Amino acid sequence: MPQLSTRVAIIGAGPAGLLLSWALRDAGIDSIVVENRSLDYVLARIRAGVLEQGSVETLTRLGLGERIASEGLVHNGIYLQFGGERHNIDFNALIGRTVTVYGQQEVVKDLVAAHTAVGSSIYYEAADVAVHDLESDAPRVTFTHDGAEHEISADFIVGADGFHGVCRASIPAGEIDLYDRSYPFAWLGILADVAPSTDELIYALHEDGFAMHSMRSPHVSRLYLQVDPADDIENWSDALIWDTLQTRLALPGWTLHEGTITEKSITPMRSFVASRLQYHRLFLVGDAGHIVPPTGAKGLNSAISDVTLLAAGLVDHYAGGDTKLSGYGEAALARQWRTQQFSQWMTEMVHRHPADAQSGAFDYRSQLGQLDYVTHSLHARRSLAEQYTGLPL
């Protein structure tokens, strides 16, 4: 059995795991990454597409900003649409901050290219991954790769292995609580080969349900529809998708351009937070510790903020101090609950809630009142801008 040794063993080669490994390398701290999926699978996953300004600054500081600068689409704000009107929330004018449309898979491509160039230790297609001795000073990771059993001894283990990973599940049940909430709606998302019909993202509350117009590039549009979580994508022909988008995004004098749909899927929406992101020498980052509904564009950004906090703690530890590392869990969770609040608020404000005729009509008109307040109050617009573009670390 190959015996490996490193300071930090990282489980998961998604954006959180790869970014943490890269940030540690930048600080002279070695790590090994173990991933149960193939490299092709990791590169093909299509996820979030909006980076907070702080996320862009972090990636750029670590030498990963070249393609973001050349291909990312900087947005000064968003549109909120309701009651047949569209209102611009100009983040840059309100607080001097922006967001950048740049797909998560593009961030992963940049990270994979960077790691490949320097020969980082990353084991893809690792099977039977398990963590051991978490309460000791010498935790271990075991896995099988290319038919051979491997073992990593490390100072610390980081779970960046997502909601279904092994790391959070390895914390004893009596040591962790899970806070979970499912929403009574899902997103039907499409990618279409057509130039965006808008210069900023559009969040639209229509009496038939929510719709959103986003984009991936100057030539590819990303659009979403609120649907029932139990719905089947086979029920939605391309023509029906476009007809529904045309209805929910309609505005006098504005045209939604249609194109060939290259991908479509239905994604349920949920909120989830683990009560702890730190258990002895095990740390959780990203989806391993929390999930947000996509409405506020916080999934990838939350993972980046976790990594930023944890990397600072590990650098501090190896420099002789442990205050930041011992405080990682508390600091990351405090930030995460603020993020959860914003994501829940955005989600509930722009989606139709299932209800009987009377309460449903009341809820919808209450949402219109809320949106009217948000779009016309300077303080509310600034609050939205501050949270959407990213709270400071």
C-alpha positions as CSV (number, residue, x, y, z in Angstrom):
1,M,0.0,0.0,0.0
2,P,1.5,3.4,-1.0
3,Q,2.1,5.5,2.1
4,L,1.6,9.2,1.4
5,S,2.2,12.2,3.7
6,T,1.1,15.8,3.5
7,R,0.2,18.7,5.7
8,V,-3.4,19.0,4.4
9,A,-5.4,16.2,2.8
10,I,-8.3,17.6,0.8
11,I,-11.3,15.4,-0.2
12,G,-13.0,16.7,-3.3
13,A,-11.7,18.4,-6.5
14,G,-14.5,20.8,-7.1
15,P,-13.9,24.5,-7.0
16,A,-13.6,24.6,-3.2
17,G,-11.0,21.7,-3.0
18,L,-8.9,22.9,-5.9
19,L,-8.9,26.5,-4.8
20,L,-7.9,25.6,-1.2
21,S,-5.0,23.4,-2.5
22,W,-3.9,26.3,-4.8
23,A,-4.2,28.9,-2.0
24,L,-2.1,26.7,0.3
25,R,0.5,26.1,-2.4
26,D,0.7,29.9,-2.8
27,A,1.6,30.1,0.9
28,G,4.1,27.2,0.7
29,I,1.9,24.6,2.4
30,D,1.7,21.2,0.6
31,S,-1.5,19.3,0.1
32,I,-2.9,16.2,-1.7
33,V,-6.4,16.2,-3.3
34,V,-8.5,13.1,-3.6
35,E,-11.6,13.0,-5.9
36,N,-13.9,10.1,-6.7
37,R,-15.0,11.5,-10.0
38,S,-13.1,11.6,-13.3
39,L,-11.3,14.8,-14.5
40,D,-13.7,14.9,-17.4
41,Y,-16.7,14.8,-15.1
42,V,-15.3,17.6,-12.9
43,L,-14.7,19.8,-15.9
44,A,-18.2,19.2,-17.3
45,R,-20.3,20.1,-14.3
46,I,-22.4,23.1,-15.0
47,R,-23.2,25.2,-11.9
48,A,-23.3,28.8,-10.7
49,G,-22.3,31.6,-13.0
50,V,-22.1,34.8,-10.9
51,L,-19.0,35.8,-9.0
52,E,-19.1,38.4,-6.2
53,Q,-16.5,41.1,-6.4
54,G,-14.6,39.7,-3.5
55,S,-14.5,36.3,-5.2
56,V,-13.0,37.9,-8.3
57,E,-10.5,39.7,-6.2
58,T,-9.5,36.5,-4.4
59,L,-9.1,34.5,-7.6
60,T,-7.1,37.3,-9.2
61,R,-4.8,37.7,-6.1
62,L,-4.0,34.0,-6.5
63,G,-3.0,34.3,-10.1
64,L,-6.3,32.9,-11.5
65,G,-7.8,36.0,-12.9
66,E,-6.5,36.2,-16.5
67,R,-9.5,34.6,-18.2
68,I,-11.9,36.2,-15.8
69,A,-10.6,39.6,-16.8
70,S,-10.7,38.8,-20.6
71,E,-13.9,36.7,-20.8
72,G,-16.0,37.5,-17.6
73,L,-18.9,39.8,-18.1
74,V,-18.8,42.6,-15.4
75,H,-22.4,43.6,-14.4
76,N,-23.2,46.8,-12.5
77,G,-26.4,45.4,-11.2
78,I,-29.6,43.4,-11.8
79,Y,-33.2,44.0,-12.9
80,L,-36.2,43.2,-10.7
81,Q,-39.4,42.8,-12.8
82,F,-42.9,42.7,-11.4
83,G,-46.3,44.2,-12.2
84,G,-45.4,44.7,-15.9
85,E,-42.4,47.0,-15.0
86,R,-38.7,46.4,-14.9
87,H,-36.5,48.2,-12.3
88,N,-32.7,48.5,-12.4
89,I,-30.8,48.0,-9.1
90,D,-27.4,49.6,-9.9
91,F,-25.0,48.1,-7.5
92,N,-22.0,50.2,-8.7
93,A,-23.9,53.5,-8.4
94,L,-25.3,52.5,-5.0
95,I,-22.1,51.1,-3.3
96,G,-19.3,51.1,-5.8
97,R,-19.3,47.3,-6.3
98,T,-20.0,44.9,-9.1
99,V,-20.5,41.2,-9.9
100,T,-19.0,39.2,-12.8
101,V,-20.8,36.5,-14.9
102,Y,-18.3,33.7,-15.2
103,G,-19.4,30.1,-15.0
104,Q,-18.3,27.8,-12.2
105,Q,-17.0,25.3,-14.8
106,E,-14.7,28.1,-16.1
107,V,-13.3,28.6,-12.6
108,V,-12.6,24.9,-12.4
109,K,-10.9,24.9,-15.8
110,D,-8.6,27.7,-14.6
111,L,-7.8,25.8,-11.4
112,V,-7.2,22.5,-13.3
113,A,-4.9,24.2,-15.7
114,A,-3.0,25.9,-12.9
115,H,-2.6,22.7,-11.0
116,T,-1.6,20.7,-14.1
117,A,1.1,23.3,-14.9
118,V,2.8,22.8,-11.6
119,G,2.2,19.1,-11.2
120,S,0.0,19.2,-8.1
121,S,-0.9,15.9,-6.4
122,I,-4.5,15.2,-7.3
123,Y,-6.0,11.7,-7.5
124,Y,-9.0,11.5,-9.7
125,E,-11.3,8.5,-9.9
126,A,-10.4,7.5,-6.3
127,A,-12.7,4.8,-4.9
128,D,-13.6,3.7,-1.3
129,V,-12.5,7.1,0.1
130,A,-12.6,7.1,3.9
131,V,-11.2,9.3,6.7
132,H,-9.8,7.9,10.0
133,D,-8.5,9.0,13.4
134,L,-10.1,12.5,13.2
135,E,-9.8,13.0,17.0
136,S,-6.0,12.2,16.9
137,D,-3.0,14.4,15.9
138,A,-2.5,12.2,12.9
139,P,-5.7,11.8,10.9
140,R,-5.6,9.5,7.8
141,V,-7.3,9.2,4.5
142,T,-7.5,5.8,2.7
143,F,-8.7,5.2,-0.9
144,T,-8.2,3.0,-3.9
145,H,-6.7,4.3,-7.1
146,D,-5.8,2.3,-10.2
147,G,-6.5,-0.9,-8.3
148,A,-4.1,-0.1,-5.5
149,E,-4.9,0.9,-1.9
150,H,-3.4,4.2,-0.8
151,E,-3.1,5.9,2.6
152,I,-2.4,9.5,3.3
153,S,-1.2,10.7,6.7
154,A,-1.8,14.4,7.3
155,D,-1.9,17.2,9.9
156,F,-5.5,18.1,8.8
157,I,-8.2,16.8,6.6
158,V,-10.6,19.1,4.7
159,G,-13.9,17.9,3.4
160,A,-14.7,19.7,0.1
161,D,-16.7,16.7,-1.1
162,G,-20.1,18.1,-1.4
163,F,-23.4,17.3,0.3
164,H,-23.2,13.6,-0.3
165,G,-19.5,13.2,0.5
166,V,-17.9,11.1,3.2
167,C,-16.4,13.8,5.4
168,R,-19.4,15.3,7.1
169,A,-20.9,11.8,7.4
170,S,-17.8,10.8,9.4
171,I,-18.6,13.2,12.2
172,P,-20.4,11.3,14.9
173,A,-24.1,11.9,14.9
174,G,-24.1,13.2,18.4
175,E,-21.6,15.8,17.5
176,I,-23.4,17.6,14.7
177,D,-26.9,18.8,13.8
178,L,-28.2,19.4,10.3
179,Y,-30.6,22.2,9.6
180,D,-32.5,21.6,6.3
181,R,-35.3,23.3,4.4
182,S,-36.8,22.3,1.1
183,Y,-38.8,24.7,-1.0
184,P,-42.1,24.0,-2.8
185,F,-40.7,25.0,-6.2
186,A,-37.8,24.1,-8.5
187,W,-35.9,25.7,-11.4
188,L,-36.2,24.5,-14.9
189,G,-32.9,25.8,-16.4
190,I,-31.8,25.9,-20.0
191,L,-28.7,26.9,-22.0
192,A,-29.5,28.3,-25.4
193,D,-27.3,29.3,-28.3
194,V,-28.6,32.8,-28.6
195,A,-27.1,36.2,-27.6
196,P,-28.6,37.5,-24.3
197,S,-31.6,39.8,-24.7
198,T,-30.6,41.8,-21.7
199,D,-27.5,43.6,-20.4
200,E,-28.1,42.6,-16.8
201,L,-29.7,39.6,-15.1
202,I,-33.5,39.8,-14.9
203,Y,-35.4,38.4,-11.9
204,A,-39.1,38.4,-12.7
205,L,-42.1,37.7,-10.5
206,H,-45.1,36.9,-12.7
207,E,-48.5,35.8,-11.6
208,D,-47.8,32.4,-13.2
209,G,-44.4,32.0,-11.4
210,F,-40.8,33.1,-11.4
211,A,-38.6,33.5,-14.4
212,M,-35.0,34.6,-14.8
213,H,-32.8,35.7,-17.7
214,S,-29.1,35.2,-17.2
215,M,-26.2,34.5,-19.5
216,R,-23.0,32.6,-19.9
217,S,-21.3,34.6,-22.6
218,P,-22.1,37.2,-25.3
219,H,-23.4,34.3,-27.4
220,V,-25.0,31.9,-24.9
221,S,-28.0,32.6,-22.7
222,R,-29.0,30.9,-19.5
223,L,-32.7,31.1,-18.5
224,Y,-34.8,29.7,-15.7
225,L,-38.5,29.0,-15.0
226,Q,-40.2,28.2,-11.7
227,V,-41.8,24.7,-11.8
228,D,-43.1,22.1,-9.4
229,P,-40.3,20.0,-7.9
230,A,-42.1,16.8,-9.0
231,D,-42.3,18.0,-12.6
232,D,-40.6,16.0,-15.3
233,I,-38.3,17.6,-17.9
234,E,-40.0,15.4,-20.5
235,N,-43.1,17.5,-20.0
236,W,-41.4,20.5,-21.3
237,S,-40.8,20.8,-25.1
238,D,-38.5,23.5,-26.3
239,A,-41.5,25.3,-27.7
240,L,-43.3,25.2,-24.4
241,I,-40.2,26.5,-22.6
242,W,-39.9,29.5,-24.9
243,D,-43.6,30.2,-24.8
244,T,-43.6,30.3,-21.0
245,L,-40.4,32.4,-20.9
246,Q,-42.0,34.8,-23.3
247,T,-45.1,35.1,-21.0
248,R,-43.3,35.6,-17.7
249,L,-40.6,37.9,-19.0
250,A,-42.8,40.0,-21.3
251,L,-42.4,43.7,-21.3
252,P,-43.8,46.3,-23.8
253,G,-41.1,47.3,-26.2
254,W,-38.7,44.5,-25.2
255,T,-38.0,41.3,-27.1
256,L,-36.8,38.0,-25.8
257,H,-34.8,36.4,-28.6
258,E,-35.0,32.6,-28.9
259,G,-32.4,30.1,-30.0
260,T,-31.5,26.4,-30.0
261,I,-31.7,24.9,-26.5
262,T,-28.6,22.8,-25.9
263,E,-29.3,21.8,-22.3
264,K,-32.3,21.6,-20.0
265,S,-32.9,20.2,-16.5
266,I,-35.0,20.6,-13.4
267,T,-33.2,21.3,-10.1
268,P,-35.0,21.3,-6.7
269,M,-34.2,24.1,-4.3
270,R,-33.1,23.7,-0.8
271,S,-31.3,25.4,2.1
272,F,-29.0,23.3,4.3
273,V,-26.4,24.2,7.0
274,A,-24.4,21.8,9.3
275,S,-24.2,23.0,12.9
276,R,-20.4,22.7,12.7
277,L,-17.7,23.1,10.0
278,Q,-14.9,21.9,12.3
279,Y,-14.5,18.6,14.2
280,H,-11.0,18.2,15.7
281,R,-8.7,18.0,12.7
282,L,-11.4,17.8,10.1
283,F,-12.8,21.0,8.4
284,L,-15.7,21.3,6.0
285,V,-15.9,23.8,3.2
286,G,-18.5,24.6,0.5
287,D,-21.4,22.2,-0.1
288,A,-20.1,19.7,2.4
289,G,-21.2,22.1,5.1
290,H,-24.0,24.2,3.5
291,I,-26.2,24.6,0.5
292,V,-28.2,27.7,-0.6
293,P,-31.0,28.1,-3.2
294,P,-29.6,29.5,-6.4
295,T,-31.7,32.7,-6.4
296,G,-29.0,34.9,-4.7
297,A,-26.0,33.4,-6.6
298,K,-24.3,32.4,-3.4
299,G,-23.3,28.8,-3.8
300,L,-19.8,29.1,-5.4
301,N,-19.2,32.4,-3.6
302,S,-19.9,30.8,-0.2
303,A,-17.4,28.1,-1.0
304,I,-14.8,30.7,-1.9
305,S,-15.3,32.6,1.3
306,D,-15.0,29.3,3.3
307,V,-11.7,28.6,1.5
308,T,-10.4,32.1,2.1
309,L,-11.1,31.9,5.9
310,L,-9.7,28.3,6.2
311,A,-6.6,29.1,4.2
312,A,-5.9,32.1,6.4
313,G,-6.3,29.9,9.4
314,L,-3.9,27.2,8.1
315,V,-1.3,29.7,7.1
316,D,-1.6,31.2,10.6
317,H,-1.2,27.8,12.2
318,Y,2.0,27.0,10.3
319,A,3.3,30.4,11.2
320,G,2.9,29.6,14.9
321,G,-0.6,30.9,15.7
322,D,-3.9,29.1,16.1
323,T,-6.4,31.8,16.7
324,K,-7.7,31.9,13.1
325,L,-7.8,28.2,12.6
326,S,-9.6,27.4,15.9
327,G,-12.1,30.2,15.0
328,Y,-12.7,29.0,11.5
329,G,-16.0,27.2,12.2
330,E,-17.6,30.0,14.1
331,A,-16.5,32.7,11.6
332,A,-17.6,30.7,8.6
333,L,-20.9,29.7,10.1
334,A,-21.7,33.3,11.1
335,R,-21.1,34.4,7.6
336,Q,-23.1,31.5,6.2
337,W,-26.2,32.2,8.2
338,R,-26.1,35.8,6.9
339,T,-25.8,34.4,3.4
340,Q,-28.7,31.9,4.1
341,Q,-30.9,34.7,5.2
342,F,-30.3,36.7,2.0
343,S,-30.8,33.7,-0.2
344,Q,-34.0,32.7,1.5
345,W,-35.3,36.3,1.3
346,M,-34.6,36.6,-2.4
347,T,-36.1,33.2,-3.1
348,E,-39.3,33.9,-1.2
349,M,-39.7,37.4,-2.7
350,V,-39.7,36.4,-6.3
351,H,-41.4,32.9,-6.4
352,R,-45.1,32.2,-6.3
353,H,-46.0,30.2,-3.2
354,P,-48.4,27.2,-3.5
355,A,-51.5,28.0,-1.6
356,D,-55.3,28.0,-1.8
357,A,-56.9,30.7,-3.9
358,Q,-57.4,33.2,-1.1
359,S,-54.0,33.0,0.6
360,G,-52.2,32.7,-2.7
361,A,-53.7,35.9,-4.0
362,F,-52.8,37.6,-0.7
363,D,-49.2,36.3,-0.8
364,Y,-48.7,37.4,-4.4
365,R,-49.9,41.0,-3.7
366,S,-47.7,41.1,-0.5
367,Q,-44.7,40.1,-2.7
368,L,-45.6,42.9,-5.1
369,G,-45.6,45.3,-2.2
370,Q,-42.2,44.0,-1.0
371,L,-40.7,44.4,-4.4
372,D,-42.2,47.9,-4.7
373,Y,-40.5,48.9,-1.5
374,V,-37.1,47.3,-2.4
375,T,-37.0,49.1,-5.8
376,H,-38.1,52.5,-4.4
377,S,-36.2,52.7,-1.1
378,L,-32.6,53.8,-1.3
379,H,-31.8,52.0,1.9
380,A,-33.4,48.7,0.7
381,R,-31.6,49.0,-2.7
382,R,-28.3,49.5,-0.9
383,S,-28.9,46.5,1.4
384,L,-29.7,44.4,-1.7
385,A,-26.6,45.6,-3.4
386,E,-24.3,45.0,-0.4
387,Q,-25.5,41.4,0.1
388,Y,-25.7,40.5,-3.6
389,T,-22.1,41.7,-4.4
390,G,-20.8,40.0,-1.3
391,L,-20.4,40.8,2.4
392,P,-16.8,41.6,3.5
393,L,-14.8,38.8,5.1
